[in-house]
Amino acid sequence: MSDVPQNARQGRLIEGSLYLFEGAAAFGLISGAAFVSAIGQFLLGGILALLALAVFLRFKRRGKRRRKASQP
């Protein structure tokens, strides 16, 4: 199978969600401050996830090095 249908589907999904957000903002259901706060929380979550992944990989690498040094 080709990636084209999956990419097109994902693009339609993103575009649809943006239209939904635009409609909600036009009716006054979502203010600018709430949107900025939500985006900030998503960015913070992403940064913390990357930090957790980096710590996990560092501990995993350190464990391999210790096992390799203890073997004769």
Contacts in CASP RR format, 6 or more apart in sequence:
PFRMAT RR
TARGET T0000
AUTHOR 0000-0000-0000
METHOD contacts of the structure
MODEL  1
MSDVPQNARQGRLIEGSLYLFEGAAAFGLISGAAFVSAIGQFLLGGILAL
LALAVFLRFKRRGKRRRKASQP
21 30 0 8 1.000
21 35 0 8 1.000
24 30 0 8 1.000
25 32 0 8 1.000
25 35 0 8 1.000
END
